[in-house]
Amino acid sequence: MSNEPTPTALLPTTVGVLGGGRMGAGIAHAFLIHGSKVTIIERDEEAARGAHERVVASVDASIKRGVIAGDRNDVLQRFGTSVDHAEFASCDLVVEAVPEDEKLKKAALSAVADHLSPHAYLATNTSSLSVSGLAQSMPRPEQFLGLHFFNPVPASMLIEVVITENTSDETLAAAKRWVAGLGKTAVVVRDTPGFASSRLGVAIALEAMRMVEEEVASAEDIDNAMVLGYKHPVGPLRTTDIVGLDVRLGIAEYLHSTLGERFAPPQILRAKVAAGELGRKSGKGYYDWR
């Protein structure tokens, strides 16, 4: 539990987050409760209001659980939202957290880079896309890397740090400090399709889907086998529902195109996404969340 009103020496003083959805709000929350000043930039005023509400609700939940101490107003006065990319000019670190679409991320990162100060670091929160590919249009690729946060960000203890051939030793060292300052553990991986976590996690999840498709066992029993037999905190199919079936399908298609047939999405996944069964966010996936 931290009572510090300002960030430790491990954390950036001012952090920008591009995109205030579930992941972006979680990333903002993580830096905010550890003392950084945080600004989320969204595409329009309505999205900015939604991002603000998500972060405030998350901070309130943390205070209620006793995860953070201190006055609520003292925490929230360090948080803001905007639609103006110029806000990034004062940031020491900006984390891009827009949806997992390569064209969208490239456009978003280019827009951010135009406003950064020379000393600022830029990170992408991608779970599978090529960080090297995203870095190609960056003016300072040595200060760019991947920071793969996990959902839900406040509870997750892991951040995957993804480095390219151009990522400097100084940038990697800074990233390790940030992760430590957030009270999480860094896993450093070279930029390869799916990195370490998505590659392994999706492989297990796709096989679990095929087992449901082949009526080997129910989704619940398959998950219980991994939770009780292998000590996974959550089964692969329930995790898929939490992450989003559409997100998992996008990652699987990318890994299929880069790593081969072993990552081919099963028909049951395509059918569920086509039917709008996206998991928890839609109310139904492999489980009923309604």
Backbone as JSON, one array per atom type, in Angstrom:
{
  "sequence": "MSNEPTPTALLPTTVGVLGGGRMGAGIAHAFLIHGSKVTIIERDEEAARGAHERVVASVDASIKRGVIAGDRNDVLQRFGTSVDHAEFASCDLVVEAVPEDEKLKKAALSAVADHLSPHAYLATNTSSLSVSGLAQSMPRPEQFLGLHFFNPVPASMLIEVVITENTSDETLAAAKRWVAGLGKTAVVVRDTPGFASSRLGVAIALEAMRMVEEEVASAEDIDNAMVLGYKHPVGPLRTTDIVGLDVRLGIAEYLHSTLGERFAPPQILRAKVAAGELGRKSGKGYYDWR",
  "N": [[0.86, -1.2, 0.0], [0.55, 2.18, -0.85], [1.32, 5.48, 0.23], [2.34, 7.59, -1.05], [2.32, 10.79, -2.52], [3.55, 11.55, -4.82], [5.27, 10.16, -7.69], [7.55, 7.37, -7.29], [11.15, 7.26, -7.67], [11.36, 5.42, -9.63], [9.34, 5.67, -11.48], [7.81, 7.42, -14.3], [7.23, 10.95, -14.15], [5.11, 12.21, -15.48], [2.59, 10.81, -17.37], [1.19, 9.79, -20.44], [-1.7, 8.38, -21.95], [-2.9, 6.88, -24.78], [-6.03, 6.32, -25.72], [-8.79, 5.22, -24.0], [-10.14, 2.85, -23.31], [-10.99, -0.37, -21.87], [-8.38, -1.47, -21.42], [-6.69, 0.8, -21.69], [-7.7, 2.47, -19.67], [-7.11, 0.88, -17.48], [-4.3, 0.87, -17.55], [-3.79, 3.58, -17.14], [-4.85, 3.83, -14.55], [-3.05, 2.2, -13.12], [-0.56, 3.62, -13.2], [-1.42, 5.99, -12.06], [-2.25, 5.47, -9.38], [0.15, 4.95, -8.25], [1.43, 7.32, -8.14], [2.09, 8.88, -10.42], [1.35, 11.61, -12.66], [-1.37, 11.54, -14.82], [-2.7, 11.53, -18.1], [-5.35, 10.8, -20.23], [-5.88, 10.53, -23.65], [-8.49, 10.81, -25.91], [-10.61, 10.01, -28.79], [-12.87, 11.64, -29.09], [-15.14, 13.84, -27.31], [-17.16, 12.39, -26.02], [-16.08, 9.79, -25.81], [-13.92, 10.45, -24.2], [-15.21, 11.19, -21.83], [-16.27, 8.71, -21.11], [-13.89, 7.28, -20.64], [-12.89, 8.72, -18.48], [-14.83, 8.15, -16.53], [-14.45, 5.38, -16.25], [-11.85, 5.21, -15.13], [-12.13, 6.66, -12.73], [-14.04, 5.06, -11.42], [-12.52, 2.76, -11.12], [-10.43, 3.63, -9.47], [-11.93, 4.3, -7.18], [-12.82, 1.74, -6.5], [-10.39, 0.55, -5.8], [-9.68, 2.05, -3.57], [-11.76, 1.34, -1.85], [-11.21, -1.36, -1.48], [-8.93, -1.15, -0.06], [-6.52, -1.1, -1.33], [-5.16, 1.17, -2.06], [-4.2, 4.04, -0.18], [-4.99, 7.18, 1.41], [-6.26, 10.44, 0.4], [-9.02, 10.55, -1.76], [-9.44, 12.66, -3.55], [-6.89, 13.72, -3.75], [-5.62, 11.8, -5.26], [-7.14, 11.76, -7.66], [-6.83, 14.34, -8.6], [-4.55, 14.32, -10.02], [-5.22, 13.28, -12.4], [-6.5, 13.37, -15.73], [-8.51, 13.88, -18.71], [-8.55, 14.28, -22.28], [-9.02, 15.55, -25.63], [-7.06, 16.47, -27.14], [-4.1, 16.04, -28.75], [-1.85, 17.51, -28.26], [-1.43, 17.6, -25.58], [0.32, 15.6, -24.98], [2.85, 16.63, -25.14], [4.08, 17.32, -22.77], [4.66, 14.95, -21.54], [6.55, 12.3, -20.04], [6.45, 9.67, -20.68], [4.52, 7.95, -23.05], [1.86, 5.77, -23.56], [0.47, 3.83, -25.98], [-2.78, 2.63, -26.46], [-4.78, 1.69, -28.21], [-7.31, -0.15, -30.13], [-6.48, -3.54, -31.28], [-5.34, -3.33, -34.07], [-3.41, -3.17, -36.9], [-3.12, -1.05, -38.84], [-4.58, 0.99, -37.6], [-3.13, 1.31, -35.22], [-0.62, 2.14, -36.22], [-1.27, 4.59, -37.39], [-2.18, 5.95, -35.13], [0.12, 5.97, -33.47], [1.88, 7.49, -35.03], [0.6, 9.94, -34.96], [0.86, 10.55, -32.27], [3.66, 10.67, -31.98], [4.32, 13.01, -33.27], [3.97, 14.96, -31.39], [5.59, 14.56, -29.21], [8.16, 15.28, -26.77], [11.77, 15.51, -27.15], [12.97, 13.88, -25.2], [11.13, 12.01, -24.43], [9.62, 8.77, -23.96], [8.06, 6.23, -25.95], [5.51, 3.82, -26.05], [3.9, 0.81, -27.15], [0.92, -0.9, -26.46], [0.57, -3.61, -27.48], [-0.63, -6.94, -28.02], [0.23, -8.83, -29.77], [1.02, -7.88, -32.3], [3.63, -6.91, -34.62], [6.17, -5.22, -33.11], [8.44, -4.12, -34.18], [7.56, -3.58, -36.76], [5.67, -1.61, -36.22], [7.37, 0.31, -35.33], [8.64, 1.35, -37.52], [7.92, 3.8, -38.65], [8.57, 5.58, -36.71], [10.09, 8.49, -35.36], [12.15, 8.35, -33.48], [13.18, 5.5, -33.03], [14.76, 4.18, -31.2], [13.8, 4.86, -28.74], [11.47, 3.54, -28.43], [9.22, 0.87, -27.69], [7.55, -2.25, -26.84], [4.98, -2.49, -24.43], [3.33, -4.79, -22.96], [0.56, -4.97, -21.3], [-1.59, -6.76, -19.02], [-4.94, -7.97, -18.78], [-7.19, -8.08, -16.04], [-5.64, -4.93, -15.64], [-5.02, -3.66, -13.06], [-4.95, -5.87, -11.29], [-3.25, -7.74, -12.42], [0.03, -9.16, -12.33], [2.03, -9.04, -14.15], [4.02, -7.64, -16.79], [4.76, -7.66, -20.12], [7.68, -6.93, -21.66], [8.63, -5.8, -24.7], [11.16, -5.84, -26.99], [12.84, -4.3, -29.77], [15.23, -4.54, -32.51], [16.19, -2.01, -32.57], [15.62, -0.83, -30.14], [16.95, 0.91, -27.48], [19.47, 0.22, -24.94], [19.17, 1.89, -22.79], [16.45, 2.57, -22.94], [15.26, 0.07, -22.48], [16.18, -0.4, -19.86], [14.88, 1.69, -18.55], [12.22, 0.9, -18.91], [12.14, -1.45, -17.38], [12.45, -0.32, -14.86], [10.04, 1.14, -14.67], [8.15, -0.92, -14.62], [8.86, -2.22, -12.25], [8.33, -0.12, -10.49], [5.58, -0.05, -10.63], [4.96, -2.2, -9.17], [4.96, -4.68, -10.38], [6.02, -7.55, -12.37], [8.55, -7.81, -14.79], [8.78, -9.38, -17.95], [11.07, -9.92, -20.33], [11.11, -9.94, -23.8], [12.12, -10.82, -27.11], [11.13, -9.22, -30.14], [8.88, -11.07, -31.64], [6.36, -12.94, -33.45], [3.45, -12.92, -31.54], [4.91, -12.86, -29.24], [5.81, -14.04, -26.02], [3.77, -14.62, -24.13], [1.19, -14.3, -25.45], [1.5, -16.09, -27.55], [1.8, -18.62, -26.3], [-0.51, -18.61, -24.65], [-2.65, -18.32, -26.5], [-2.28, -20.64, -28.03], [-2.96, -22.69, -26.22], [-5.61, -21.95, -25.68], [-6.84, -22.16, -28.22], [-6.67, -24.91, -28.68], [-8.28, -25.8, -26.6], [-10.72, -24.79, -27.5], [-11.07, -26.35, -29.79], [-11.48, -28.79, -28.58], [-13.94, -28.4, -27.33], [-15.45, -28.06, -29.63], [-15.21, -30.6, -30.75], [-16.62, -31.99, -28.94], [-15.35, -33.15, -26.77], [-15.33, -32.45, -24.09], [-17.16, -30.36, -21.78], [-17.04, -26.72, -21.79], [-16.7, -25.74, -19.21], [-15.71, -28.01, -17.83], [-13.3, -28.45, -19.17], [-11.94, -26.09, -18.53], [-11.84, -26.42, -15.74], [-10.12, -28.6, -15.6], [-7.66, -27.45, -16.23], [-7.43, -25.49, -14.27], [-7.6, -26.89, -11.8], [-5.92, -29.06, -12.23], [-3.52, -28.05, -13.29], [-3.05, -25.74, -11.97], [-3.71, -23.27, -13.08], [-4.86, -19.96, -12.74], [-7.23, -19.13, -13.96], [-9.3, -20.75, -16.32], [-8.61, -21.59, -19.84], [-10.78, -21.05, -21.58], [-12.6, -19.47, -20.16], [-10.88, -17.34, -19.76], [-10.61, -16.53, -22.41], [-13.2, -15.57, -22.84], [-13.12, -13.36, -21.14], [-11.06, -11.79, -22.22], [-12.08, -11.42, -24.77], [-13.67, -12.78, -27.54], [-13.44, -11.87, -30.13], [-11.07, -10.46, -30.02], [-9.28, -12.53, -29.46], [-9.62, -14.01, -31.81], [-8.58, -12.26, -33.74], [-5.86, -12.18, -32.96], [-5.2, -14.89, -33.29], [-5.54, -15.17, -36.05], [-3.51, -13.52, -36.98], [-1.24, -14.86, -35.94], [-1.56, -17.26, -37.26], [-1.04, -16.46, -39.88], [1.62, -15.82, -39.7], [3.03, -17.8, -38.28], [2.03, -20.26, -39.02], [0.0, -23.29, -39.65], [-0.65, -24.38, -37.15], [-1.8, -22.45, -35.64], [-4.26, -21.96, -36.73], [-7.49, -20.61, -36.63], [-10.18, -22.27, -35.02], [-13.36, -23.4, -36.35], [-15.48, -23.03, -34.58], [-14.79, -20.79, -33.11], [-14.77, -18.75, -35.05], [-17.47, -18.86, -35.77], [-18.81, -18.12, -33.41], [-17.9, -15.48, -33.05], [-18.93, -14.32, -35.38], [-21.61, -14.53, -34.75], [-21.86, -12.66, -32.83], [-21.19, -13.38, -30.29], [-19.14, -12.53, -28.1], [-18.02, -12.89, -25.66], [-17.55, -11.84, -22.27], [-18.05, -9.07, -22.59], [-20.15, -8.95, -24.37], [-22.04, -10.42, -23.17], [-22.26, -13.11, -23.64], [-20.31, -15.95, -24.43], [-18.18, -18.49, -24.37], [-19.25, -18.94, -22.0], [-22.17, -17.97, -20.16], [-22.7, -14.72, -19.43], [-24.66, -13.04, -18.67]],
  "CA": [[0.0, 0.0, 0.0], [1.39, 3.37, -0.98], [0.76, 6.76, 0.62], [3.14, 8.62, -1.7], [1.56, 11.64, -3.42], [4.3, 11.71, -6.06], [5.82, 8.87, -8.08], [8.89, 7.03, -6.85], [12.16, 7.53, -8.69], [11.26, 4.39, -10.65], [8.24, 5.95, -12.4], [7.77, 8.72, -14.96], [6.41, 11.93, -13.45], [3.91, 12.49, -16.27], [2.32, 9.71, -18.3], [0.05, 9.92, -21.33], [-2.25, 7.12, -22.46], [-3.75, 7.1, -25.94], [-7.1, 5.33, -25.72], [-9.25, 5.01, -22.63], [-11.0, 1.69, -23.14], [-10.69, -1.2, -20.69], [-6.94, -1.57, -21.2], [-6.12, 2.12, -21.47], [-8.1, 2.93, -18.34], [-6.35, 0.1, -16.51], [-2.92, 1.36, -17.56], [-3.84, 4.88, -16.48], [-5.08, 3.55, -13.13], [-1.82, 1.65, -12.53], [0.4, 4.7, -12.99], [-2.03, 7.02, -11.23], [-2.26, 5.12, -7.95], [1.53, 4.91, -7.77], [1.93, 8.68, -7.99], [2.31, 9.64, -11.65], [0.28, 12.41, -13.24], [-1.79, 10.77, -16.0], [-3.71, 12.09, -18.99], [-5.83, 9.94, -21.31], [-6.36, 11.24, -24.83], [-9.47, 10.02, -26.65], [-10.93, 10.52, -30.13], [-13.89, 12.67, -29.02], [-15.53, 14.18, -25.94], [-17.95, 11.3, -25.44], [-15.14, 8.73, -25.43], [-13.13, 10.97, -23.08], [-16.05, 11.08, -20.62], [-16.32, 7.3, -20.74], [-12.59, 6.93, -20.07], [-12.82, 9.35, -17.15], [-15.69, 7.38, -15.62], [-13.83, 4.08, -15.99], [-10.71, 5.37, -14.22], [-12.65, 7.06, -11.41], [-14.65, 3.88, -10.81], [-11.44, 1.84, -10.76], [-9.76, 4.21, -8.29], [-12.84, 4.13, -6.05], [-12.8, 0.33, -6.11], [-9.12, 0.29, -5.13], [-9.76, 2.65, -2.23], [-12.69, 0.53, -1.07], [-10.54, -2.62, -1.14], [-7.75, -0.87, 0.75], [-5.31, -1.25, -2.13], [-4.46, 2.44, -1.95], [-4.64, 4.87, 0.94], [-4.92, 8.61, 1.11], [-7.48, 11.11, 0.01], [-9.46, 10.29, -3.13], [-9.23, 13.86, -4.37], [-5.46, 13.87, -4.0], [-5.29, 10.89, -6.37], [-7.83, 12.13, -8.9], [-6.38, 15.64, -9.12], [-3.44, 14.05, -10.93], [-5.75, 12.59, -13.57], [-7.34, 14.15, -16.62], [-8.74, 13.37, -20.06], [-8.57, 15.33, -23.29], [-9.07, 15.12, -27.03], [-5.99, 17.24, -27.78], [-2.82, 15.34, -28.72], [-0.79, 18.41, -27.79], [-1.22, 17.3, -24.16], [1.42, 14.66, -24.86], [4.13, 17.34, -25.2], [4.68, 17.4, -21.43], [4.75, 13.61, -20.97], [7.82, 11.57, -20.05], [6.13, 8.38, -21.29], [3.18, 7.79, -23.61], [1.51, 4.38, -23.88], [-0.64, 3.7, -26.93], [-3.65, 1.52, -26.07], [-5.94, 1.63, -29.1], [-7.59, -1.55, -30.49], [-5.43, -4.35, -31.89], [-5.42, -3.25, -35.52], [-2.11, -2.62, -37.28], [-3.25, 0.26, -39.49], [-5.03, 1.93, -36.6], [-2.03, 1.59, -34.31], [0.4, 2.93, -36.92], [-1.76, 5.97, -37.51], [-2.23, 6.52, -33.78], [1.48, 6.21, -33.0], [2.43, 8.6, -35.79], [-0.02, 11.16, -34.44], [1.46, 10.81, -30.96], [5.08, 11.01, -32.14], [4.43, 14.4, -33.72], [3.83, 15.89, -30.26], [6.46, 14.19, -28.08], [9.42, 15.98, -26.57], [12.88, 14.63, -27.53], [13.37, 12.95, -24.15], [10.01, 11.14, -24.07], [9.55, 7.4, -24.45], [6.77, 5.85, -26.52], [5.3, 2.37, -25.96], [2.65, 0.28, -27.66], [0.37, -1.99, -25.67], [0.07, -4.65, -28.37], [-0.49, -8.29, -27.48], [0.74, -9.77, -30.76], [1.51, -7.26, -33.53], [5.07, -6.67, -34.69], [6.61, -3.93, -32.57], [9.39, -3.6, -35.16], [6.76, -3.02, -37.84], [5.07, -0.36, -35.74], [8.44, 1.28, -35.08], [9.26, 1.79, -38.77], [7.65, 5.21, -38.94], [8.86, 6.38, -35.53], [11.28, 9.34, -35.54], [13.2, 7.91, -32.55], [12.87, 4.1, -32.74], [15.52, 3.7, -30.03], [13.01, 5.17, -27.54], [10.17, 2.9, -28.65], [9.18, -0.55, -27.35], [6.23, -2.76, -26.49], [4.64, -2.77, -23.03], [2.11, -5.59, -23.05], [-0.15, -5.1, -20.03], [-2.56, -7.84, -19.02], [-6.27, -7.62, -18.3], [-7.31, -6.67, -15.66], [-4.32, -4.35, -15.35], [-4.72, -3.46, -11.63], [-4.72, -7.13, -10.57], [-2.19, -8.53, -13.05], [1.36, -8.92, -11.79], [2.99, -9.2, -15.24], [4.07, -6.8, -17.98], [5.7, -8.19, -21.1], [8.47, -5.85, -22.28], [9.0, -6.3, -26.02], [12.21, -4.98, -27.55], [13.22, -4.49, -31.17], [16.67, -4.39, -32.73], [16.54, -0.6, -32.4], [15.37, -0.37, -28.78], [18.23, 1.14, -26.8], [19.65, -0.34, -23.6], [18.61, 2.88, -21.85], [14.99, 2.44, -22.96], [14.94, -1.17, -21.8], [16.41, -0.2, -18.43], [13.79, 2.53, -18.06], [11.0, 0.08, -18.88], [12.23, -2.33, -16.22], [12.19, 0.52, -13.69], [8.61, 1.45, -14.62], [7.43, -2.13, -14.21], [9.13, -2.4, -10.81], [7.63, 0.95, -9.78], [4.16, -0.41, -10.6], [4.79, -3.38, -8.33], [4.74, -5.82, -11.24], [7.21, -8.24, -12.82], [8.81, -7.68, -16.22], [9.31, -10.47, -18.75], [11.64, -9.28, -21.52], [11.1, -10.85, -24.94], [12.45, -10.27, -28.42], [9.95, -9.01, -30.97], [8.51, -12.18, -32.51], [4.9, -13.03, -33.46], [2.8, -13.42, -30.33], [5.82, -12.73, -28.09], [5.8, -15.29, -25.26], [2.49, -14.87, -23.46], [0.09, -14.51, -26.4], [1.79, -17.3, -28.32], [1.46, -19.79, -25.47], [-1.89, -18.53, -24.2], [-3.56, -18.58, -27.61], [-2.15, -22.04, -28.41], [-3.76, -23.48, -25.28], [-7.01, -21.59, -25.85], [-7.34, -22.72, -29.48], [-6.86, -26.35, -28.5], [-9.47, -25.95, -25.75], [-11.89, -24.56, -28.37], [-11.24, -27.54, -30.64], [-12.02, -29.86, -27.73], [-15.38, -28.12, -27.22], [-16.0, -28.3, -30.97], [-15.24, -32.05, -30.95], [-17.42, -32.53, -27.84], [-14.51, -33.91, -25.84], [-15.81, -32.11, -22.75], [-17.77, -29.02, -21.74], [-16.11, -25.62, -21.54], [-16.44, -25.67, -17.78], [-14.85, -29.12, -17.42], [-11.96, -28.21, -19.73], [-11.33, -25.07, -17.69], [-11.54, -27.0, -14.43], [-8.95, -29.46, -15.73], [-6.46, -26.62, -16.2], [-7.37, -24.79, -12.98], [-7.34, -27.82, -10.7], [-4.82, -29.97, -12.55], [-2.27, -27.35, -13.61], [-2.99, -24.55, -11.12], [-3.98, -22.01, -13.76], [-5.86, -19.22, -11.95], [-8.46, -19.1, -14.74], [-9.2, -21.65, -17.45], [-8.38, -20.92, -21.13], [-12.01, -20.6, -22.24], [-13.09, -18.33, -19.41], [-9.96, -16.25, -20.09], [-11.01, -16.06, -23.75], [-14.4, -14.74, -22.66], [-12.73, -12.11, -20.49], [-10.27, -11.04, -23.2], [-12.93, -11.12, -25.92], [-13.45, -13.75, -28.61], [-12.99, -11.15, -31.32], [-9.64, -10.16, -29.83], [-8.56, -13.79, -29.62], [-9.65, -14.37, -33.22], [-7.62, -11.4, -34.44], [-4.51, -12.64, -32.64], [-5.02, -16.19, -33.91], [-5.37, -14.98, -37.5], [-2.17, -12.98, -37.2], [-0.27, -15.93, -35.69], [-1.73, -18.22, -38.35], [-0.38, -15.93, -41.08], [3.07, -15.69, -39.49], [3.65, -19.0, -37.7], [1.59, -21.49, -39.66], [-1.31, -23.93, -39.46], [-0.97, -24.74, -35.77], [-2.58, -21.37, -35.05], [-5.48, -21.74, -37.5], [-8.65, -20.48, -35.74], [-11.21, -23.27, -35.25], [-14.62, -22.87, -36.85], [-16.35, -22.63, -33.47], [-14.42, -19.41, -32.74], [-15.27, -17.87, -36.11], [-18.94, -18.84, -35.72], [-19.24, -17.34, -32.25], [-17.65, -14.06, -33.33], [-19.91, -13.91, -36.39], [-22.92, -14.45, -34.1], [-21.83, -11.61, -31.82], [-20.89, -13.95, -28.97], [-17.76, -12.06, -27.93], [-17.56, -13.11, -24.3], [-18.14, -11.07, -21.18], [-18.51, -7.75, -23.01], [-21.42, -9.05, -25.08], [-22.97, -11.18, -22.33], [-22.19, -14.53, -23.92], [-19.2, -16.47, -25.2], [-18.21, -19.89, -23.97], [-20.06, -18.91, -20.79], [-23.24, -16.98, -20.15], [-22.33, -13.67, -18.48], [-25.81, -12.16, -18.48]],
  "C": [[0.89, 1.23, 0.0], [0.64, 4.61, -0.55], [1.45, 7.92, -0.1], [2.28, 9.46, -2.64], [2.26, 11.86, -4.76], [4.93, 10.37, -6.41], [7.19, 8.63, -7.48], [9.85, 7.35, -7.98], [12.09, 6.52, -9.84], [10.28, 4.75, -11.76], [8.37, 7.3, -13.09], [6.88, 9.68, -14.17], [5.07, 12.14, -14.15], [3.76, 11.44, -17.35], [1.09, 10.05, -19.14], [-0.4, 8.55, -21.79], [-3.17, 7.46, -23.63], [-4.79, 5.99, -26.02], [-7.51, 4.99, -24.31], [-10.27, 3.91, -22.48], [-10.6, 0.89, -21.91], [-9.2, -1.23, -20.39], [-6.33, -0.21, -20.9], [-6.46, 2.67, -20.1], [-7.34, 2.17, -17.26], [-4.9, 0.55, -16.41], [-2.84, 2.71, -16.85], [-3.97, 4.71, -14.97], [-3.78, 3.1, -12.46], [-0.8, 2.74, -12.24], [-0.13, 5.73, -11.99], [-1.92, 6.69, -9.74], [-0.85, 5.0, -7.37], [2.2, 6.28, -7.84], [2.16, 9.48, -9.24], [1.1, 10.54, -11.96], [-0.07, 11.78, -14.57], [-2.86, 11.51, -16.78], [-4.06, 11.06, -20.06], [-6.32, 10.83, -22.45], [-7.3, 10.31, -25.6], [-9.85, 10.73, -27.95], [-11.98, 11.62, -30.11], [-14.31, 12.85, -27.56], [-16.31, 13.06, -25.27], [-17.05, 10.16, -24.97], [-14.29, 9.16, -24.25], [-13.92, 10.88, -21.77], [-16.13, 9.63, -20.16], [-15.03, 6.84, -20.1], [-12.45, 7.48, -18.66], [-13.64, 8.55, -16.14], [-15.08, 6.04, -15.28], [-12.7, 4.2, -14.97], [-11.19, 5.75, -12.83], [-13.27, 5.86, -10.69], [-13.58, 2.89, -10.34], [-10.68, 2.34, -9.53], [-10.64, 4.03, -7.06], [-12.85, 2.7, -5.56], [-11.51, -0.02, -5.37], [-9.1, 0.87, -3.72], [-10.65, 1.81, -1.32], [-12.05, -0.77, -0.62], [-9.31, -2.41, -0.27], [-6.45, -1.04, 0.01], [-4.48, 0.02, -2.09], [-5.04, 3.22, -0.78], [-4.55, 6.33, 0.52], [-6.24, 9.15, 0.63], [-7.79, 10.88, -1.47], [-9.17, 11.48, -4.03], [-7.76, 14.09, -4.69], [-5.01, 12.98, -5.16], [-5.86, 11.42, -7.68], [-7.41, 13.5, -9.44], [-5.18, 15.49, -10.04], [-3.9, 13.38, -12.22], [-6.62, 13.51, -14.41], [-7.53, 13.45, -17.95], [-8.82, 14.56, -21.02], [-8.76, 14.72, -24.67], [-7.94, 15.78, -27.83], [-4.65, 16.51, -27.63], [-1.67, 16.21, -28.23], [-0.5, 18.21, -26.31], [-0.03, 16.38, -23.95], [2.79, 15.35, -24.8], [4.84, 17.38, -23.85], [4.93, 16.03, -20.81], [6.17, 13.03, -21.07], [7.66, 10.22, -20.74], [4.72, 8.45, -21.84], [2.99, 6.32, -23.98], [0.3, 4.38, -24.8], [-1.45, 2.46, -26.58], [-4.93, 1.51, -26.9], [-6.16, 0.17, -29.5], [-6.52, -2.21, -31.34], [-5.6, -4.45, -33.41], [-4.18, -2.52, -36.02], [-2.2, -1.23, -37.9], [-3.65, 1.33, -38.49], [-3.89, 2.32, -35.67], [-0.93, 2.43, -34.97], [-0.01, 4.39, -37.03], [-1.76, 6.67, -36.16], [-0.84, 6.87, -33.27], [2.13, 7.37, -33.74], [1.89, 9.93, -35.28], [0.57, 11.54, -33.1], [2.88, 11.34, -31.13], [5.28, 12.46, -32.55], [4.44, 15.4, -32.56], [4.81, 15.61, -29.11], [7.71, 15.07, -28.0], [10.56, 15.02, -26.88], [13.25, 13.59, -26.48], [12.31, 11.89, -23.87], [10.14, 9.75, -24.69], [8.14, 7.13, -24.97], [6.66, 4.33, -26.51], [3.97, 2.01, -26.58], [2.2, -0.88, -26.78], [-0.26, -3.01, -26.64], [0.29, -6.01, -27.75], [0.08, -9.26, -28.49], [1.37, -9.13, -31.98], [3.01, -6.99, -33.46], [5.41, -5.28, -34.18], [7.62, -3.3, -33.53], [8.66, -2.96, -36.33], [6.14, -1.69, -37.45], [6.12, 0.73, -35.58], [8.98, 1.92, -36.36], [9.07, 3.27, -39.07], [7.96, 6.13, -37.76], [10.13, 7.22, -35.75], [12.44, 8.95, -34.64], [12.93, 6.46, -32.14], [13.63, 3.54, -31.54], [14.78, 3.96, -28.72], [11.61, 4.57, -27.61], [10.27, 1.42, -28.31], [7.74, -0.97, -27.08], [6.11, -2.94, -24.99], [3.3, -3.48, -23.05], [1.55, -5.79, -21.65], [-1.21, -6.19, -20.15], [-3.84, -7.41, -18.32], [-6.72, -8.59, -17.2], [-5.98, -6.11, -15.16], [-4.06, -4.18, -13.85], [-4.36, -4.75, -10.89], [-3.56, -7.92, -11.14], [-0.83, -8.15, -12.51], [2.44, -8.93, -12.88], [2.87, -8.09, -16.27], [5.14, -7.38, -18.88], [6.38, -7.01, -21.8], [9.04, -6.39, -23.58], [9.98, -5.33, -26.66], [12.48, -5.33, -29.01], [14.73, -4.37, -31.29], [17.13, -2.95, -32.48], [16.34, -0.08, -30.97], [16.69, -0.25, -28.03], [18.26, 0.46, -25.44], [19.05, 0.59, -22.55], [17.09, 2.77, -21.78], [14.56, 1.17, -22.25], [15.11, -1.03, -20.29], [15.3, 0.65, -17.82], [12.51, 1.74, -17.93], [11.0, -0.86, -17.67], [11.97, -1.56, -14.93], [10.7, 0.81, -13.55], [7.83, 0.25, -14.1], [7.62, -2.37, -12.71], [8.37, -1.36, -10.0], [6.13, 0.7, -9.68], [3.89, -1.64, -9.74], [4.53, -4.65, -9.12], [6.07, -6.43, -11.66], [7.34, -8.11, -14.33], [9.32, -9.0, -16.79], [9.78, -9.84, -20.05], [11.71, -10.29, -22.65], [11.52, -10.09, -26.2], [11.18, -10.18, -29.25], [9.77, -10.15, -31.97], [6.99, -12.32, -32.46], [4.34, -13.65, -32.19], [3.64, -13.3, -29.08], [5.89, -14.06, -27.34], [4.4, -15.61, -24.75], [1.35, -15.15, -24.43], [0.28, -15.81, -27.18], [1.4, -18.55, -27.54], [-0.02, -19.79, -25.06], [-2.89, -18.85, -25.29], [-3.48, -20.04, -28.04], [-3.0, -22.94, -27.52], [-5.24, -23.22, -25.5], [-7.59, -22.2, -27.12], [-7.56, -24.22, -29.37], [-8.07, -26.64, -27.61], [-10.74, -25.75, -26.57], [-12.14, -25.77, -29.26], [-11.83, -28.69, -29.84], [-13.52, -29.66, -27.49], [-16.07, -28.46, -28.53], [-16.17, -29.8, -31.23], [-16.01, -32.78, -29.86], [-16.62, -33.48, -26.94], [-14.99, -33.71, -24.41], [-16.46, -30.73, -22.84], [-16.69, -27.97, -21.49], [-15.73, -25.56, -20.07], [-15.51, -26.78, -17.32], [-13.43, -28.96, -17.97], [-11.23, -27.16, -18.89], [-10.95, -25.62, -16.33], [-10.31, -27.91, -14.47], [-7.66, -28.65, -15.64], [-6.31, -25.89, -14.87], [-6.96, -25.74, -11.86], [-6.15, -28.73, -10.96], [-3.49, -29.28, -12.75], [-2.13, -26.02, -12.87], [-3.08, -23.24, -11.9], [-5.04, -21.25, -12.95], [-7.22, -19.15, -12.62], [-8.26, -20.01, -15.95], [-9.09, -20.91, -18.78], [-9.64, -20.4, -21.8], [-12.65, -19.44, -21.49], [-12.18, -17.11, -19.66], [-10.29, -15.66, -21.46], [-12.24, -15.18, -23.67], [-14.06, -13.37, -22.07], [-11.97, -11.21, -21.47], [-11.16, -10.56, -24.35], [-12.64, -12.09, -27.05], [-12.98, -13.08, -29.89], [-11.51, -10.8, -31.24], [-8.81, -11.42, -30.04], [-8.52, -14.23, -31.09], [-8.64, -13.54, -34.01], [-6.19, -11.83, -34.2], [-4.22, -13.96, -33.33], [-4.8, -16.06, -35.42], [-3.99, -14.43, -37.82], [-1.11, -14.06, -37.0], [-0.35, -17.0, -36.76], [-0.97, -17.76, -39.59], [1.13, -15.89, -40.94], [3.75, -16.97, -39.02], [3.11, -20.32, -38.23], [0.3, -22.09, -39.14], [-1.65, -24.24, -38.01], [-1.77, -23.65, -35.06], [-3.84, -21.05, -35.85], [-6.68, -21.66, -36.57], [-9.68, -21.56, -36.03], [-12.53, -22.63, -35.67], [-15.53, -22.39, -35.74], [-16.04, -21.19, -33.03], [-14.95, -18.43, -33.79], [-16.79, -17.74, -36.03], [-19.44, -17.99, -34.56], [-19.03, -15.84, -32.48], [-18.66, -13.53, -34.34], [-21.29, -13.73, -35.79], [-22.98, -13.37, -33.03], [-21.59, -12.11, -30.41], [-19.42, -13.69, -28.68], [-17.21, -12.28, -26.54], [-18.25, -12.2, -23.31], [-18.72, -9.75, -21.66], [-19.82, -7.79, -23.77], [-22.47, -9.84, -24.29], [-22.9, -12.68, -22.55], [-20.98, -14.85, -24.76], [-19.2, -17.97, -25.03], [-18.99, -20.07, -22.68], [-21.16, -17.87, -20.98], [-22.94, -15.97, -19.05], [-23.5, -12.74, -18.14], [-26.38, -12.31, -17.07]]
}
